Amino acid sequence: MDTDVIIAGAGPAGLMLAGELCLAGVRPLVLERQPRLRETPKANGFNGQIVELLRYRGLLDRVEAAAGRPVRPAPEAPFGGVHPDFSHLADPPIWAVPLPQPRLERLLGDRARELGARIRRGHEVTGVNQDGVTATADVRGPDGPYRVTARYLVGCDGAHSVVRDSAGIPFPGTTYPEVNRLGQVTLADSVTRLDNGDLDVPGLGRIRPGFTRTDRGVFAFGRLTSGVLLLQTTEDEPAGVDDDAPMTLTEFQDSIRRVLGTDLPLGDVTRLSRYGFQARQAQRYRDGRILLAGDAAHQFPATGIGINVGMLDSGNLAWKLAAVIGGWAPPGLLDTYHGERHSAGARALLQTQAQVALRRGQDPAAQALRELFQELLADEQPLRRIGALIAGTDICYPMPGPGQHALAGTFAPDLTLHTKNGTTSVAELMHPARPVLLDLANRTDLRETARDWQHRIDIHTAETVPRPADALLIRPDAHIAWAATTGEPAATAAPALREALSYWFGTPLKTTVPITDRPS
Ligand SMILES: Cc1cc2nc3c(=O)[nH]c(=O)nc-3n(C[C@H](O)[C@H](O)[C@H](O)COP(=O)(O)OP(=O)(O)OC[C@H]3O[C@@H](n4cnc5c(N)ncnc54)[C@H](O)[C@@H]3O)c2cc1C
């Protein structure tokens, strides 16, 4: 056995997984086919629940430093040609990070290496195999082909995953004919930018910011910084595209001409990229010793979704895989990865396919649907619901057992916690990515119950106002495994806690170490 876990692919999902595995005590080997960091820009940023998980790992300062500006709530988000406007909400539902993908990958790669991961660049996985004990990767490296053996192998190798195909995991779904081309540009002097943000294009007239539909496709622009715009064209091209193949300036200009019917004189142009849309999901996220995460597991037909869902896959998988490798995983733990993340992916597919229906229709009926949808989003409740769908903050994993607390399965809220040692927060407690029993009501009975698992979980006592529950059992991925209702009698709460601890964290260890952590 060369290593415990092989990760194929050093994109956001693979590098996040590498860091999380290291936190859980497993040093993976990452194999990346590109000899150096990608130059094709891909995502300009990301958003959603992953922003919170990065904060819960203490990584947001580094993310903000790399982005060069603070992480902020998104004032709006595109939703299939409709524009949910969150700017008037006091607590907007989506947080966005304007960090281009290559810089995100550098940050995650540095962090994974600091924590002990090994990353080999220029090593392409050409095929995978498994038996009852090992998973192997055939690799083409700079010095020729070789084979690596591990206990588990995770395919984080993107949409065209060799791991997925080699393992024979079906990837059913639809490829849409839309091709989107993006460029970050300044405009030539002959184009006037009016005070209200409109462009006055010679030979065409005024174009408003946002999306302009023409007979040939969609042209869109938005301001990035003063003087710099993000331009996008969308056209139907049934041949499909390769996201990773570089795009030329001529290709971009030709596309703009086709869509607008005239040339748009450009100044400086950077960050040219292209992407197509697919709605696909791997039939299984686990096949024995081979697992999938990120774009290898799912493709969504809308922007701004992939990084969030893919990195959350990694947060969910890492601690479960580490538990199996550590030899203490309760039965079925690793299978909950497929159970939880396949449904989360299916939900992301639901909302992104709804976006396809909203965006692609060109007739008056489709326009009426968009207008009606936009009208509904004037009300706060549907607006928040759409925001939570886009961000993936509405994910609630089903927890076993009857009569679960409303918080069970949800992402733990970042409560301010007062302890005898001062003020802290749920986010700070989650930095080491260890499970936490948070006693919020000085419940000796629950702390005593959890004592038998204190080799695996951290037990904290604190006060918070308002108190959402008497106690929270929080998994390393920050989802709540179990919660005690306020004032719940020990007769029901303690056995339920014991069951949850056994279900997620395995066999208890009888211990005589006294609990010293008492409330302030
Ligand atoms: C132009 C464009 C704009 C986008 N904009 C956004 C956005 O704004 N927000 C957002 O959230 N998402 C966006 N996306 C989607 C986002 O880029 C993907 O969802 C994200 O990259 C998926 O991460 P991943 O780690 O799963 O896969 P990838 O980023 O595809 O990483 C896979 C890695 O595996 C490597 N690899 C592939 N095959 C092998 C092999 N056989 N052996 C070893 N290594 C291999 C690849 O070189 C790559 O480094 C955009 C995509 C494109 C193309």
The ligand as an SDF file (V2000), in Angstrom:
LIG
                    3D

 53 58  0  0  0  0  0  0  0  0999 V2000
  -15.7280   29.4700  -17.7140 C   0  0  0  0  0  0  0  0  0  0  0  0
  -16.2520   28.8710  -16.4600 C   0  0  0  0  0  0  0  0  0  0  0  0
  -16.7850   29.6950  -15.4910 C   0  0  0  0  0  0  0  0  0  0  0  0
  -17.2400   29.1470  -14.3010 C   0  0  0  0  0  0  0  0  0  0  0  0
  -17.7350   29.9980  -13.3640 N   0  0  0  0  0  0  0  0  0  0  0  0
  -18.0860   29.5040  -12.1630 C   0  0  0  0  0  0  0  0  0  0  0  0
  -18.4600   30.3850  -11.1110 C   0  0  0  0  0  0  0  0  0  0  0  0
  -18.4900   31.5980  -11.2840 O   0  0  0  0  0  0  0  0  0  0  0  0
  -18.7580   29.8340   -9.9010 N   0  0  0  0  0  0  0  0  0  0  0  0
  -18.7210   28.4920   -9.6850 C   0  0  0  0  0  0  0  0  0  0  0  0
  -19.0040   28.0440   -8.5710 O   0  0  0  0  0  0  0  0  0  0  0  0
  -18.3740   27.6400  -10.6660 N   0  0  0  0  0  0  0  0  0  0  0  0
  -18.0440   28.1180  -11.8920 C   0  0  0  0  0  0  0  0  0  0  0  0
  -17.6470   27.2620  -12.8620 N   0  0  0  0  0  0  0  0  0  0  0  0
  -17.6430   25.8260  -12.5700 C   0  0  0  0  0  0  0  0  0  0  0  0
  -16.4030   25.4850  -11.7460 C   0  0  0  0  0  0  0  0  0  0  0  0
  -15.2540   25.9170  -12.4400 O   0  0  0  0  0  0  0  0  0  0  0  0
  -16.3680   23.9870  -11.4990 C   0  0  0  0  0  0  0  0  0  0  0  0
  -17.5740   23.5960  -10.8830 O   0  0  0  0  0  0  0  0  0  0  0  0
  -15.1920   23.6050  -10.6090 C   0  0  0  0  0  0  0  0  0  0  0  0
  -13.9840   23.8260  -11.2760 O   0  0  0  0  0  0  0  0  0  0  0  0
  -15.2770   22.1420  -10.2080 C   0  0  0  0  0  0  0  0  0  0  0  0
  -14.1970   21.8280   -9.3850 O   0  0  0  0  0  0  0  0  0  0  0  0
  -13.6140   20.3410   -9.3690 P   0  0  0  0  0  0  0  0  0  0  0  0
  -12.4610   20.3810   -8.4460 O   0  0  0  0  0  0  0  0  0  0  0  0
  -14.7000   19.3860   -9.1320 O   0  0  0  0  0  0  0  0  0  0  0  0
  -13.1470   20.0580  -10.8720 O   0  0  0  0  0  0  0  0  0  0  0  0
  -12.0960   20.8260  -11.7660 P   0  0  0  0  0  0  0  0  0  0  0  0
  -11.9730   22.2410  -11.3650 O   0  0  0  0  0  0  0  0  0  0  0  0
  -12.4570   20.5220  -13.1720 O   0  0  0  0  0  0  0  0  0  0  0  0
  -10.7250   20.1450  -11.4000 O   0  0  0  0  0  0  0  0  0  0  0  0
  -10.3960   18.8710  -11.8640 C   0  0  0  0  0  0  0  0  0  0  0  0
   -8.8930   18.7600  -11.8240 C   0  0  0  0  0  0  0  0  0  0  0  0
   -8.5580   17.4250  -12.1660 O   0  0  0  0  0  0  0  0  0  0  0  0
   -7.5110   17.4500  -13.1140 C   0  0  0  0  0  0  0  0  0  0  0  0
   -7.6310   16.2140  -13.8880 N   0  0  0  0  0  0  0  0  0  0  0  0
   -8.5390   15.9050  -14.8340 C   0  0  0  0  0  0  0  0  0  0  0  0
   -8.3460   14.6650  -15.2840 N   0  0  0  0  0  0  0  0  0  0  0  0
   -7.2910   14.1690  -14.5990 C   0  0  0  0  0  0  0  0  0  0  0  0
   -6.6270   12.9160  -14.6070 C   0  0  0  0  0  0  0  0  0  0  0  0
   -7.0190   11.9430  -15.4240 N   0  0  0  0  0  0  0  0  0  0  0  0
   -5.5740   12.7370  -13.7740 N   0  0  0  0  0  0  0  0  0  0  0  0
   -5.1820   13.7160  -12.9210 C   0  0  0  0  0  0  0  0  0  0  0  0
   -5.7700   14.9380  -12.8940 N   0  0  0  0  0  0  0  0  0  0  0  0
   -6.8280   15.1430  -13.7080 C   0  0  0  0  0  0  0  0  0  0  0  0
   -7.7500   18.7090  -13.9190 C   0  0  0  0  0  0  0  0  0  0  0  0
   -6.5580   19.1380  -14.5570 O   0  0  0  0  0  0  0  0  0  0  0  0
   -8.2070   19.6690  -12.8340 C   0  0  0  0  0  0  0  0  0  0  0  0
   -7.1470   20.3360  -12.2240 O   0  0  0  0  0  0  0  0  0  0  0  0
  -17.1920   27.7540  -14.0830 C   0  0  0  0  0  0  0  0  0  0  0  0
  -16.6820   26.9130  -15.0630 C   0  0  0  0  0  0  0  0  0  0  0  0
  -16.2170   27.4570  -16.2450 C   0  0  0  0  0  0  0  0  0  0  0  0
  -15.6480   26.5440  -17.2870 C   0  0  0  0  0  0  0  0  0  0  0  0
  1  2  1  0
  2  3  1  0
  2 52  2  0
  3  4  2  0
  4  5  1  0
  4 50  1  0
  5  6  2  0
  6  7  1  0
  6 13  1  0
  7  8  2  0
  7  9  1  0
  9 10  1  0
 10 11  2  0
 10 12  1  0
 12 13  2  0
 13 14  1  0
 14 15  1  0
 14 50  1  0
 15 16  1  0
 16 17  1  0
 16 18  1  0
 18 19  1  0
 18 20  1  0
 20 21  1  0
 20 22  1  0
 22 23  1  0
 23 24  1  0
 24 25  2  0
 24 26  1  0
 24 27  1  0
 27 28  1  0
 28 29  2  0
 28 30  1  0
 28 31  1  0
 31 32  1  0
 32 33  1  0
 33 34  1  0
 33 48  1  0
 34 35  1  0
 35 36  1  0
 35 46  1  0
 36 37  1  0
 36 45  1  0
 37 38  2  0
 38 39  1  0
 39 40  1  0
 39 45  2  0
 40 41  1  0
 40 42  2  0
 42 43  1  0
 43 44  2  0
 44 45  1  0
 46 47  1  0
 46 48  1  0
 48 49  1  0
 50 51  2  0
 51 52  1  0
 52 53  1  0
M  END
$$$$
